[in-house]
């Protein structure tokens, strides 16, 4: 799931709501105008015979009737202008409110994004994890977690400085996003750790994705001119119905810590 897709989807829905509300405003105003025109037409039908009455009609009475017709017509026009102005004001107010909603939605999206790597952060995990678990339980599908840590990140920071260490994290996040599917969720789990949620994926399929990732990293190391080489270590584990997902993540973290102390060991599933 991409950040751009999350933001554009919400914004598109809000624009659709704006369009629908604008259409309803026009319909209401049109109905009001039709009612007022029908009222004016009915009044004229009643008043017209008196206006065209014969020579015996009293001129003062006829003049009063003309004034009455003109007055009613003016009132109708004033009322129409008032309704139109109110509808326009309501429409502007509604658009301002929706713009505020869009702004709030974007701010919420930004709060779920790591400012350095521009991928989701740990806070987003609290939102996506229950949804993915419910989907896996409901559909009886697999859900695999992959926790990866950037090797030597602290040492690179001490040797080359924080800016170079930050660039390593940016590069690692980019490689991860390019390697996994759009339906997978890549987020920054910790300072130098990345968590990938792979829905509808078992451990064997996750291992295949992991092999692709390692090949991509090898290619990146050959092509880049960075003063460091990118290397990742970690582990993977599959969620099963009834298992505590948080406990599963804790086991993954322990696996990553053990692997950091023994980097020669291969990536493996949590046990």
C-alpha positions as CSV (number, residue, x, y, z in Angstrom):
1,X,0.0,0.0,0.0
2,X,1.6,3.3,-1.1
3,X,1.4,6.7,0.7
4,X,0.4,8.4,-2.5
5,X,-2.5,6.0,-3.0
6,X,-3.7,6.6,0.5
7,X,-3.8,10.3,0.1
8,X,-5.2,10.4,-3.5
9,X,-8.0,8.0,-2.6
10,X,-9.2,10.1,0.3
11,X,-8.9,13.3,-1.7
12,X,-10.8,11.8,-4.6
13,X,-13.7,10.7,-2.3
14,X,-13.9,14.2,-0.8
15,X,-14.0,15.8,-4.3
16,X,-16.8,13.4,-5.3
17,X,-18.7,14.5,-2.2
18,X,-18.2,18.2,-3.1
19,X,-19.6,17.5,-6.6
20,X,-22.6,15.6,-5.2
21,X,-23.4,18.4,-2.7
22,X,-23.1,21.0,-5.4
23,X,-25.6,19.1,-7.6
24,X,-28.1,18.9,-4.7
25,X,-27.8,22.6,-4.1
26,X,-28.6,23.4,-7.7
27,X,-31.6,21.0,-7.6
28,X,-33.0,22.6,-4.5
29,X,-32.6,26.1,-5.9
30,X,-34.2,25.0,-9.2
31,X,-37.2,23.5,-7.3
32,X,-37.6,26.8,-5.4
33,X,-37.6,28.8,-8.5
34,X,-40.2,26.6,-10.2
35,X,-42.5,26.9,-7.1
36,X,-42.1,30.7,-7.1
37,X,-42.8,30.9,-10.8
38,X,-45.9,28.8,-10.5
39,X,-47.1,31.1,-7.7
40,X,-46.5,34.2,-9.8
41,X,-48.3,32.6,-12.8
42,X,-51.3,31.6,-10.6
43,X,-51.5,35.1,-9.2
44,X,-51.4,36.6,-12.7
45,X,-54.1,34.3,-13.8
46,X,-56.3,35.6,-11.0
47,X,-55.3,39.2,-11.5
48,X,-55.3,39.4,-15.3
49,X,-59.1,39.4,-15.7
50,X,-59.3,42.5,-13.5
51,X,-56.5,44.2,-15.4
52,X,-58.3,43.7,-18.7
53,X,-61.8,44.5,-17.4
54,X,-64.0,46.8,-19.4
55,X,-64.2,50.6,-19.5
56,X,-66.4,50.6,-16.4
57,X,-63.7,49.4,-14.2
58,X,-62.7,51.9,-11.5
59,X,-59.2,53.4,-12.5
60,X,-58.1,53.6,-8.8
61,X,-58.9,50.0,-8.3
62,X,-57.1,49.0,-11.5
63,X,-54.1,51.0,-10.5
64,X,-54.0,49.4,-7.1
65,X,-54.2,46.0,-8.7
66,X,-51.2,46.8,-11.0
67,X,-49.2,48.0,-8.0
68,X,-50.1,44.8,-6.2
69,X,-48.9,42.6,-9.1
70,X,-45.7,44.6,-9.4
71,X,-45.2,44.3,-5.6
72,X,-45.6,40.6,-5.6
73,X,-43.3,40.2,-8.5
74,X,-40.6,42.3,-6.8
75,X,-41.0,40.2,-3.6
76,X,-40.6,37.1,-5.6
77,X,-37.4,38.4,-7.2
78,X,-36.1,39.5,-3.8
79,X,-36.9,36.1,-2.4
80,X,-35.2,34.4,-5.3
81,X,-32.1,36.5,-4.9
82,X,-32.0,35.8,-1.2
83,X,-32.3,32.0,-1.8
84,X,-29.6,32.2,-4.4
85,X,-27.3,34.1,-2.1
86,X,-27.9,31.7,0.8
87,X,-27.2,28.7,-1.4
88,X,-24.0,30.3,-2.7
89,X,-23.0,31.1,0.9
90,X,-23.7,27.5,2.0
91,X,-21.7,26.2,-0.9
92,X,-18.7,28.3,-0.1
93,X,-18.9,27.3,3.6
94,X,-19.2,23.7,2.7
95,X,-16.2,23.9,0.4
96,X,-14.1,25.6,3.1
97,X,-15.1,22.8,5.6
98,X,-14.2,20.1,3.1
99,X,-10.8,21.9,2.4
100,X,-10.2,21.7,6.1
101,X,-11.1,18.0,6.1
102,X,-8.7,17.4,3.2
103,X,-6.0,19.3,5.1
104,X,-6.6,17.3,8.3
105,X,-6.6,14.0,6.3
106,X,-3.2,15.0,4.7
107,X,-1.8,16.0,8.1
108,X,-2.9,12.6,9.5
109,X,-1.3,10.9,6.5
110,X,1.9,12.9,7.1
111,X,1.9,11.9,10.8
112,X,2.0,8.3,9.6
113,X,5.0,8.8,7.4
114,X,8.6,8.7,8.4
115,X,10.0,12.2,7.4
116,X,13.4,10.8,6.5
117,X,12.6,7.7,4.4
118,X,9.1,8.8,3.2
119,X,7.6,5.4,4.0
120,X,5.1,4.5,6.7
121,X,6.3,4.7,10.3
122,X,5.7,2.6,13.5
123,X,2.5,4.5,14.2
124,X,0.9,3.3,11.0
125,X,1.5,-0.3,12.1
126,X,-1.1,0.2,14.9
127,X,-3.7,1.0,12.1
128,X,-2.8,-1.5,9.5
129,X,-2.0,-4.6,11.6
130,X,-5.5,-5.2,12.9
131,X,-6.9,-4.8,9.4
132,X,-4.5,-7.3,7.9
133,X,-5.1,-9.8,10.7
134,X,-8.8,-9.5,10.3
135,X,-8.5,-10.0,6.5
136,X,-6.2,-13.1,7.0
137,X,-8.7,-14.6,9.6
138,X,-11.7,-13.8,7.5
139,X,-10.3,-15.2,4.2
140,X,-8.1,-17.9,5.7
141,X,-5.1,-16.5,3.9
142,X,-1.5,-16.2,4.9
143,X,0.2,-13.2,6.4
144,X,3.9,-13.0,6.7
145,X,6.1,-10.5,8.6
146,X,9.6,-9.7,7.5
147,X,11.8,-7.7,9.9
148,X,15.1,-6.4,8.5
149,X,17.9,-4.4,10.0
150,X,20.5,-2.3,8.2
151,X,23.9,-3.8,9.0
152,X,26.5,-1.5,10.3
153,X,24.3,1.6,10.4
154,X,25.7,2.9,13.7
155,X,29.3,2.3,12.6
156,X,28.7,4.1,9.3
157,X,27.3,7.0,11.3
158,X,30.4,7.2,13.5
159,X,32.7,6.8,10.5
160,X,31.1,9.1,7.9
161,X,28.6,11.2,9.9
162,X,24.9,11.3,10.4
163,X,24.1,12.6,6.9
164,X,25.7,9.5,5.3
165,X,24.0,7.2,7.7
166,X,20.6,8.8,7.0
167,X,21.3,8.4,3.2
168,X,21.9,4.7,3.8
169,X,18.4,4.5,5.4
170,X,16.9,6.4,2.5
171,X,18.5,4.1,0.0
172,X,17.5,1.0,1.9
173,X,13.9,2.2,2.0
174,X,13.9,2.9,-1.7
175,X,15.3,-0.6,-2.5
176,X,12.6,-2.2,-0.3
177,X,9.8,-0.2,-1.9
178,X,11.0,-1.2,-5.4
179,X,11.4,-4.9,-4.4
180,X,8.0,-5.6,-2.8
181,X,4.5,-5.5,-4.3
182,X,2.1,-2.6,-4.1
183,X,-0.2,-4.6,-1.8
184,X,2.7,-5.1,0.7
185,X,3.3,-2.6,3.4
186,X,6.9,-1.3,4.0
187,X,7.4,0.8,7.1
188,X,10.3,2.0,9.3
189,X,10.0,-0.1,12.4
190,X,12.9,1.3,14.4
191,X,16.0,3.5,13.9
192,X,17.6,1.1,11.4
193,X,14.9,-1.6,11.2
194,X,12.2,-2.0,8.5
195,X,9.1,-4.2,8.8
196,X,7.3,-5.5,5.7
197,X,3.8,-7.0,5.9
198,X,3.1,-9.4,3.1
199,X,-0.6,-10.3,2.9
200,X,-1.6,-13.6,1.2
201,X,2.0,-14.7,1.3
202,X,3.4,-17.8,3.1
203,X,7.0,-18.3,4.3
204,X,8.1,-20.0,1.1
205,X,6.8,-17.1,-1.1
206,X,8.3,-14.6,1.4
207,X,11.7,-16.4,1.0
208,X,11.4,-16.0,-2.8
209,X,10.8,-12.2,-2.3
210,X,13.8,-12.2,0.1
211,X,16.0,-13.7,-2.5
212,X,14.9,-11.1,-5.0
213,X,15.7,-8.4,-2.4
214,X,19.2,-9.8,-1.8
215,X,19.9,-9.9,-5.5
216,X,18.7,-6.3,-5.9
217,X,20.9,-5.2,-3.0
218,X,23.9,-6.9,-4.7
219,X,23.1,-5.0,-7.9
220,X,22.8,-1.8,-6.0
221,X,26.1,-2.2,-4.3
222,X,27.8,-2.8,-7.7
223,X,26.2,0.2,-9.3
224,X,26.3,2.8,-6.5
225,X,29.2,5.1,-5.7
226,X,28.4,5.4,-2.0
227,X,31.3,5.0,0.5
228,X,29.4,2.1,2.0
229,X,27.8,-1.2,1.1
230,X,24.2,-1.9,1.9
231,X,23.6,-5.1,3.9
232,X,20.4,-6.3,5.7
233,X,19.8,-9.0,8.2
234,X,16.7,-10.2,9.9
235,X,14.0,-12.8,9.9
236,X,10.5,-13.7,8.8
237,X,7.5,-15.4,10.4
238,X,3.9,-16.2,9.3
239,X,0.9,-15.3,11.3
240,X,-1.5,-18.1,12.1
241,X,-5.1,-17.7,13.5
242,X,-5.1,-17.4,17.2
243,X,-1.4,-16.3,17.5
244,X,-0.6,-13.1,19.2
245,X,0.8,-10.9,16.5
246,X,2.7,-8.7,18.9
247,X,4.3,-11.7,20.4
248,X,5.3,-12.8,16.9
249,X,6.9,-9.5,16.3
250,X,8.8,-9.7,19.6
251,X,10.2,-13.1,18.5
252,X,11.2,-11.5,15.2
253,X,13.0,-8.8,17.0
254,X,14.9,-11.3,19.1
255,X,15.9,-13.1,15.9
256,X,17.2,-9.9,14.4
257,X,19.3,-9.3,17.6
258,X,20.7,-12.8,17.5
259,X,21.5,-12.4,13.8
260,X,23.2,-9.1,14.4
261,X,25.6,-10.8,16.8
262,X,26.1,-13.7,14.4
263,X,25.9,-12.1,10.9
264,X,27.2,-15.3,9.2
265,X,23.8,-17.0,9.9
266,X,21.3,-16.9,7.1
267,X,17.9,-15.1,7.3
268,X,15.4,-17.4,8.8
269,X,11.9,-17.7,10.2
270,X,11.1,-17.0,13.8
271,X,10.7,-20.0,16.0
